[in-house]
Amino acid sequence: MPVWFEVSVVVAFAIGAVFFFAKYRETAAALHESERMKTRLSNDLNRYKDVPRLRALRDALVGTKPLPIDDDGNEHLLLRDGDLQLHHLILRRESTPVHDEEEATYIKDGEPVKLSEFE
């Protein structure tokens, strides 16, 4: 076999290998970008998954329709979180304004807790 033929076969295989690895890297990069975008879009959808529930909570708290009230005057609201776990909220509406020198509290587990939002 002549030397020039062996050299041309080796050069052809080298050029083919360069094109193969270039296409492989391009495909791997496209796949990586696709997975990254899928993860980002999935996180965006998870972020907005609770919007209907939050709207329902907002409408229940500021709406004109009263929530169910028990004998003690507490309002009851059932909500599901992002994991579809059911939470029972017991609310008591008070119409007394909170002044600057007073502290705003809410009741958790039967004890008043100071609101940190007003600090």
HELIX and SHEET records of a PDB file:
HELIX    1   1 VAL A    3  ARG A   47  1                                  45    
HELIX    2   2 VAL A   51  VAL A   62  1                                  12    
HELIX    3   3 SER A  116  PHE A  118  5                                   3    
SHEET    1   A 2 GLU A  75  ARG A  80  0                                        
SHEET    2   A 2 LEU A  86  LEU A  91 -1                                        
SHEET    1   B 2 THR A 105  LYS A 108  0                                        
SHEET    2   B 2 GLU A 111  LYS A 114 -1                                        
END                                                                             
